[in-house]
Amino acid sequence: MAVTVKIPTPLRGLTLNQDTASVEAADVTACVAALEGLFPGMRERLVDEVGEIRRFVNIYVNGEDVRFLSGTTTPLKSGDEVSIVPAVAGGA
Amino acid sequence: MSFAKALRCRECGREYPLDPIFSCEFCFGPLEVAYDLDGIRAAVSRDSIAAGPATIWRYAPFLPCDPQYKVDLGTGYTPLIKADRLAKAIGLDTLWIKNDTVNPTWSFKDRVVSIAIARAREFGFTAIACASTGNLANSVAAHAAGAGMECFVFIPDDLEQGKVVGSGIYNPTVVKVRGSYDDVNRLCTELSMQYPWAFVNINVRPYYAEGSRTIGFEIAEQLGWRTPDHIVAPMASGSMYTKIWKALQEFNKAGLIDAPKTRMSGAQAAGCSPITTAFEKGTLNFTPQKPNTIAKSLAIGNPADGYYALKQMQETNGGAEMVTDDEVIEGIKLLAETEGIWAETAGGVTIGCLKKMVASGFIKRGEETVAIISGGGLKTLEAVVGAVEEPLHVDPRIASFEEANRARKGVLVGAQA
């Protein structure tokens, strides 16, 4: 069940500049937990105390914003690509 | 010189050096330029500004870049036009149109790009790029051409021809992405972490976004160093809407105007209305949407500054409105027919929303109002091509003209007895 996670620049301090990670996870919440296991401190950057994705973090599964899927319970399967992207980009 | 002194996270207040970064490493909040406001206050006066060029560079002490790196196509200081006929048509005593259709690439984006390209050059980037709904791409491509920089513009693949050709003419690499603007934006955010390019609205965004403040500076100066009761601005990401208000507050802190009491309202199309929908629900947390509107320049379903736009509505006792695509076209036509100003679809959104807010009493007749018209109509010809009167088609004979004119009007108008 390995999924690939793309790590954005602001989080690469936690990953020793690794820009992707491979984790075993059945959904987005499990993915965040797995990242925390690999890179302690990651969880609090991504989600709040109740596990909701933080305001300025966007998470995509295979290019789709998880808010259009099932949020943090969006299921993951082997080969999926999870992208973590800062939300404060674009527009004018 | 610039009085910019640091980047500061809008959420947690952490400060960063003036680098090409845009997001707080701790809370992911947006980084914003912090200024030495005392320095600005000492450096500027109404007279010093009034003696400057008739462009955004008259406000150079307020801008987060060194003007020696600028690419000056003549952006800004656009007309503020008293719109008496439109005011009467919709029921306002005093209405002004901030006519940003007359910028070098016919939209307000020249303001933000002017800052972004100056900063990009100062940083030493040799390539410039953007994620765009069209207008931004046009402006980035034009300024890159002026600077001789390599240029990549990324756009959704359903844009109006005027906006596609309007980039291509400057010979950048135009990349049409299969997807919506939000897809384009995600792609570019990921690319920005791999390519050593200045993405104007991603890694250079803190500087770029400040360019929209010049709209607010100009409104205050052009009104005679004062602020209006109400401003209505179009909202895509919500950035321009928030920066106009920031500008009025900074002018006050610089001692140029009294404390602004302006109510700030925003306009969206019903087919892409995440900010207005959240406002109507009374929440600061918008839900992203999949856009479906002819107002493609405002078709951002996941607005980066949506949260701050919603906070600003509360803070200024402003509001948000939305209009259907038919109302967008009506708004374009109303502005054109009453004031002689042809706006693109975003202008139709602004006028349509303004009209609704006056009709509902949200904007009172006596409130002096400024409407921001952010881009020119030739760029979105498709939106109105079927909505204007067909020309009379005549033979080159007076009788033929009169016959055709009579058939249209029912009466013979304007003929000499």
HADDOCK unambig.tbl for C-alpha pairs under 7 A between the chains (distance, minus, plus):
assign (segid A and resid 9 and name CA) (segid B and resid 193 and name CA) 6.33 0.50 0.50
assign (segid A and resid 10 and name CA) (segid B and resid 25 and name CA) 4.66 0.50 0.50
assign (segid A and resid 11 and name CA) (segid B and resid 25 and name CA) 6.67 0.50 0.50
assign (segid A and resid 45 and name CA) (segid B and resid 26 and name CA) 6.56 0.50 0.50
assign (segid A and resid 45 and name CA) (segid B and resid 27 and name CA) 6.25 0.50 0.50
assign (segid A and resid 56 and name CA) (segid B and resid 28 and name CA) 5.45 0.50 0.50
assign (segid A and resid 56 and name CA) (segid B and resid 29 and name CA) 5.82 0.50 0.50
assign (segid A and resid 57 and name CA) (segid B and resid 28 and name CA) 6.61 0.50 0.50
assign (segid A and resid 86 and name CA) (segid B and resid 23 and name CA) 6.76 0.50 0.50
assign (segid A and resid 86 and name CA) (segid B and resid 28 and name CA) 6.22 0.50 0.50
assign (segid A and resid 87 and name CA) (segid B and resid 304 and name CA) 5.97 0.50 0.50
assign (segid A and resid 88 and name CA) (segid B and resid 23 and name CA) 6.83 0.50 0.50
assign (segid A and resid 88 and name CA) (segid B and resid 30 and name CA) 5.67 0.50 0.50
assign (segid A and resid 88 and name CA) (segid B and resid 304 and name CA) 4.70 0.50 0.50
assign (segid A and resid 89 and name CA) (segid B and resid 189 and name CA) 6.99 0.50 0.50
assign (segid A and resid 89 and name CA) (segid B and resid 201 and name CA) 6.23 0.50 0.50
assign (segid A and resid 89 and name CA) (segid B and resid 202 and name CA) 4.92 0.50 0.50
assign (segid A and resid 89 and name CA) (segid B and resid 304 and name CA) 5.96 0.50 0.50
assign (segid A and resid 90 and name CA) (segid B and resid 131 and name CA) 6.50 0.50 0.50
assign (segid A and resid 90 and name CA) (segid B and resid 185 and name CA) 5.97 0.50 0.50
assign (segid A and resid 90 and name CA) (segid B and resid 201 and name CA) 4.94 0.50 0.50
assign (segid A and resid 90 and name CA) (segid B and resid 202 and name CA) 5.90 0.50 0.50
assign (segid A and resid 90 and name CA) (segid B and resid 304 and name CA) 6.64 0.50 0.50
assign (segid A and resid 91 and name CA) (segid B and resid 201 and name CA) 6.54 0.50 0.50
assign (segid A and resid 91 and name CA) (segid B and resid 236 and name CA) 6.62 0.50 0.50
assign (segid A and resid 91 and name CA) (segid B and resid 237 and name CA) 4.92 0.50 0.50
assign (segid A and resid 92 and name CA) (segid B and resid 209 and name CA) 5.98 0.50 0.50
assign (segid A and resid 92 and name CA) (segid B and resid 237 and name CA) 6.02 0.50 0.50
assign (segid A and resid 92 and name CA) (segid B and resid 239 and name CA) 4.98 0.50 0.50
assign (segid A and resid 92 and name CA) (segid B and resid 240 and name CA) 5.79 0.50 0.50
